[in-house]
Amino acid sequence: MKKIIPLILIFLFFSPSNVDAFWGTVVKATVKITKISKSTKTLPDDEIIRFAKLASEGKGTKKVGQALGRLNMPNDVLEDVYLRIAIYQNRIARKEAEVMFVRLNGTQGFRITLSKVIGNSSEKTVGHLNELRIANSASINGFKVLGIGRKFDDGIKKAATDIDVLLKKGTKTFVVEAKDYKSTTRIPMDKFRKDMDTLVEYKRQHPSDNIVSIFSMTNKPNNPRDMKMLQYATNKRGVQLIFGSPEEQIVQIKLLDEIL
């Protein structure tokens, strides 16, 4: 009887239905990370998996960046690689990645921001994905994306900082500082004020660009005191404060374009 049970288990495992299910899963996983770019220089799927595993290690994004740098690939192929790694890691859905590639391919900061999405810090992944989604939604809604994570020396912070998303529509330029905090997270107002000051300084240094400064948050803070401090800080600096998903934020920015 003891010999029969293992034989039954083996038979069940290798039955046609189980074999079909197994290979079906393999095929789906392979299809999911097939190339997005039409370039003939894209990497094979097994290399994407290797880099995805490397990215999860300590200082993984740096290791991946160094390894890819040695391959000397075109920018669009590198964007393809990072998107496919993010797909394999379940950071982003295949369909969303395909739309992003079409909309943001070649945009300043797109590849660099993608490279920050694939690391082992969930906080950084969430923040940079939020920036990409705002830029993607803006492009879909008729904005020109001038940059994502564009370097800017505001003369206030000790080192150069980033402008999260830079958009253009008509005669206006929208400069967005984007935050993706949970509604229950207490707001680090000292840090937020400095980021708002960066927006003010960017506007001061670009007087001819008709700039609208925006401080965006995915979720409204639950704490009433935090909410009041945010409103006071943005009003004091002439910065627009908006809340919502990336799609909802772009709807609000479109309204700002009409009324300002």
C-alpha positions as CSV (number, residue, x, y, z in Angstrom):
1,M,0.0,0.0,0.0
2,K,2.9,2.4,0.8
3,K,4.3,1.9,-2.7
4,I,0.9,2.5,-4.3
5,I,0.4,6.0,-2.8
6,P,3.6,7.6,-4.3
7,L,2.7,6.1,-7.6
8,I,-0.7,7.6,-7.5
9,L,0.8,11.0,-6.6
10,I,3.3,10.7,-9.5
11,F,0.5,9.9,-11.9
12,L,-1.6,12.8,-10.7
13,F,1.3,15.2,-11.0
14,F,2.1,14.1,-14.5
15,S,-1.5,13.7,-15.7
16,P,-2.3,15.6,-18.9
17,S,-4.3,18.3,-17.1
18,N,-1.5,19.0,-14.6
19,V,1.1,19.1,-17.3
20,D,-1.0,21.5,-19.4
21,A,-1.5,23.7,-16.4
22,F,2.2,23.7,-15.6
23,W,3.3,24.6,-19.1
24,G,0.4,27.1,-19.4
25,T,1.9,29.0,-16.4
26,V,5.3,28.9,-17.9
27,V,4.1,30.3,-21.2
28,K,2.1,33.1,-19.5
29,A,5.2,34.1,-17.5
30,T,7.3,34.2,-20.6
31,V,4.8,36.2,-22.6
32,K,4.4,38.7,-19.8
33,I,8.1,39.7,-20.1
34,T,8.6,39.5,-23.8
35,K,10.0,42.7,-25.4
36,I,8.0,45.9,-25.5
37,S,10.4,47.8,-27.8
38,K,10.5,46.9,-31.5
39,S,14.3,47.1,-31.5
40,T,16.2,44.0,-32.5
41,K,18.7,44.7,-29.7
42,T,16.4,43.9,-26.8
43,L,17.5,41.4,-24.2
44,P,16.1,37.8,-24.1
45,D,13.6,36.9,-21.4
46,D,16.1,34.9,-19.3
47,E,18.4,37.9,-19.0
48,I,15.5,40.0,-17.8
49,I,14.8,37.4,-15.1
50,R,18.5,37.4,-14.1
51,F,18.6,41.2,-13.8
52,A,15.3,41.2,-11.9
53,K,16.9,38.9,-9.3
54,L,20.0,41.0,-9.2
55,A,18.0,44.1,-8.5
56,S,16.5,42.6,-5.4
57,E,19.9,42.3,-3.8
58,G,21.6,44.9,-1.6
59,K,22.6,47.9,-3.9
60,G,20.9,45.9,-6.6
61,T,19.9,48.8,-8.8
62,K,23.5,50.0,-8.9
63,K,24.7,46.5,-9.9
64,V,22.1,46.3,-12.6
65,G,23.0,49.8,-13.9
66,Q,26.7,48.9,-14.0
67,A,26.0,45.6,-15.8
68,L,23.7,47.3,-18.4
69,G,26.2,50.1,-18.9
70,R,28.8,47.6,-20.0
71,L,26.4,46.4,-22.7
72,N,26.3,49.8,-24.3
73,M,22.6,49.6,-25.4
74,P,20.4,52.3,-27.0
75,N,18.2,54.3,-24.6
76,D,14.9,52.8,-25.8
77,V,16.3,49.3,-25.2
78,L,17.3,50.2,-21.7
79,E,13.8,51.6,-21.1
80,D,12.5,48.2,-22.4
81,V,14.7,46.3,-20.0
82,Y,13.7,48.3,-16.9
83,L,10.0,48.0,-17.7
84,R,10.2,44.3,-18.2
85,I,12.1,43.9,-15.0
86,A,9.4,45.8,-13.2
87,I,6.7,43.6,-14.9
88,Y,8.6,40.5,-13.7
89,Q,8.7,41.9,-10.2
90,N,5.0,42.5,-10.3
91,R,5.6,46.2,-9.7
92,I,3.6,47.2,-12.8
93,A,1.1,45.5,-15.1
94,R,2.1,44.6,-18.6
95,K,-0.6,46.7,-20.2
96,E,0.3,49.8,-18.2
97,A,4.0,49.3,-19.0
98,E,3.2,49.2,-22.8
99,V,1.3,52.4,-22.6
100,M,4.1,54.1,-20.6
101,F,6.6,53.0,-23.2
102,V,4.6,54.5,-26.0
103,R,3.8,57.7,-24.1
104,L,7.1,58.4,-22.3
105,N,9.7,56.7,-24.5
106,G,12.7,59.1,-24.8
107,T,11.4,61.6,-22.2
108,Q,14.1,63.1,-20.0
109,G,14.3,61.2,-16.7
110,F,12.0,58.3,-17.8
111,R,14.8,55.6,-17.9
112,I,16.4,56.9,-14.7
113,T,13.1,56.9,-12.8
114,L,12.4,53.4,-14.1
115,S,15.7,52.2,-12.7
116,K,14.7,53.5,-9.3
117,V,11.4,51.5,-9.4
118,I,13.1,48.0,-9.5
119,G,15.1,48.2,-6.3
120,N,14.4,46.5,-2.9
121,S,13.0,49.6,-1.2
122,S,9.2,49.5,-1.4
123,E,9.0,53.2,-0.3
124,K,11.1,54.3,-3.3
125,T,9.3,52.1,-5.6
126,V,5.9,53.5,-4.6
127,G,7.2,57.1,-4.9
128,H,8.8,56.8,-8.3
129,L,5.9,54.8,-9.7
130,N,3.6,57.6,-8.6
131,E,5.8,60.1,-10.6
132,L,5.7,57.9,-13.7
133,R,1.9,57.4,-13.5
134,I,1.4,61.2,-13.2
135,A,3.5,61.8,-16.2
136,N,1.8,59.0,-18.1
137,S,-1.7,60.3,-17.3
138,A,-0.6,63.8,-18.3
139,S,0.6,62.6,-21.7
140,I,-2.6,60.7,-22.3
141,N,-4.5,63.9,-21.5
142,G,-2.7,66.2,-23.9
143,F,0.2,67.5,-21.8
144,K,3.8,67.5,-23.0
145,V,6.0,65.8,-20.4
146,L,9.2,67.9,-20.3
147,G,10.9,65.8,-17.6
148,I,10.6,63.3,-14.8
149,G,12.9,63.7,-11.8
150,R,14.7,66.6,-13.4
151,K,17.8,67.8,-11.5
152,F,17.6,71.3,-10.1
153,D,19.9,73.2,-7.8
154,D,17.7,75.4,-5.7
155,G,20.5,76.9,-3.7
156,I,18.6,75.9,-0.5
157,K,19.4,72.2,-0.1
158,K,22.9,70.9,0.3
159,A,22.9,69.2,-3.0
160,A,20.9,69.3,-6.3
161,T,17.3,68.2,-5.8
162,D,14.7,66.8,-8.2
163,I,11.7,68.3,-9.9
164,D,9.4,65.3,-9.8
165,V,7.3,66.0,-12.9
166,L,7.5,68.9,-15.4
167,L,4.6,69.4,-17.7
168,K,3.7,71.8,-20.5
169,K,0.2,72.7,-21.8
170,G,-0.4,75.7,-24.0
171,T,1.5,78.6,-22.5
172,K,1.8,77.2,-19.0
173,T,4.4,75.0,-17.4
174,F,3.3,72.9,-14.5
175,V,6.0,72.0,-11.9
176,V,4.9,69.1,-9.7
177,E,6.2,67.9,-6.4
178,A,4.5,64.5,-5.9
179,K,4.0,62.6,-2.7
180,D,2.5,59.2,-2.2
181,Y,1.9,58.8,1.6
182,K,-0.8,56.8,3.3
183,S,-3.5,58.9,4.7
184,T,-2.6,57.6,8.2
185,T,1.1,58.7,7.9
186,R,2.0,61.8,9.8
187,I,3.3,64.5,7.6
188,P,7.1,65.5,7.8
189,M,6.3,69.2,7.5
190,D,9.9,70.4,7.7
191,K,10.8,68.3,4.7
192,F,7.6,69.3,2.8
193,R,8.2,73.0,3.4
194,K,11.7,72.6,1.9
195,D,10.2,70.9,-1.1
196,M,7.7,73.7,-1.5
197,D,10.5,76.2,-1.3
198,T,12.2,74.4,-4.2
199,L,9.0,74.9,-6.3
200,V,9.1,78.6,-5.4
201,E,12.8,78.9,-6.3
202,Y,12.2,77.1,-9.6
203,K,9.5,79.6,-10.5
204,R,11.7,82.5,-9.5
205,Q,14.6,81.2,-11.7
206,H,12.2,80.7,-14.7
207,P,10.2,84.0,-14.8
208,S,9.3,83.7,-18.5
209,D,7.9,80.2,-18.4
210,N,4.4,81.1,-16.9
211,I,4.9,78.5,-14.2
212,V,2.2,77.0,-12.0
213,S,3.7,75.3,-8.9
214,I,1.9,72.2,-7.6
215,F,2.3,70.1,-4.5
216,S,0.4,66.9,-5.0
217,M,-0.5,64.1,-2.6
218,T,-2.2,60.8,-3.5
219,N,-4.0,60.6,-0.2
220,K,-5.4,63.4,2.0
221,P,-3.9,63.1,5.6
222,N,-6.4,62.0,8.2
223,N,-4.9,64.2,10.8
224,P,-6.7,67.6,10.8
225,R,-3.6,69.4,12.1
226,D,-1.5,68.0,9.2
227,M,-4.1,69.1,6.7
228,K,-4.2,72.7,8.1
229,M,-0.4,72.9,8.1
230,L,-0.3,71.8,4.4
231,Q,-2.9,74.3,3.4
232,Y,-1.2,77.1,5.3
233,A,2.3,76.3,3.9
234,T,1.1,76.1,0.3
235,N,-1.1,79.2,0.5
236,K,1.8,81.2,2.0
237,R,4.1,80.2,-1.0
238,G,1.5,80.5,-3.8
239,V,1.7,76.8,-4.4
240,Q,-1.4,74.8,-5.6
241,L,-2.3,71.9,-3.3
242,I,-4.1,68.9,-4.9
243,F,-5.0,65.3,-3.9
244,G,-6.0,62.1,-5.6
245,S,-4.8,59.3,-7.9
246,P,-2.5,60.3,-10.8
247,E,-5.5,60.3,-13.1
248,E,-7.5,62.5,-10.7
249,Q,-4.5,64.9,-10.3
250,I,-4.3,65.5,-14.0
251,V,-8.0,66.3,-14.1
252,Q,-7.4,68.9,-11.4
253,I,-4.3,70.3,-13.2
254,K,-6.4,70.7,-16.4
255,L,-8.9,72.7,-14.3
256,L,-6.0,74.8,-13.0
257,D,-4.9,75.4,-16.6
258,E,-8.4,76.8,-17.4
259,I,-8.8,79.1,-14.3
260,L,-5.3,80.5,-13.7
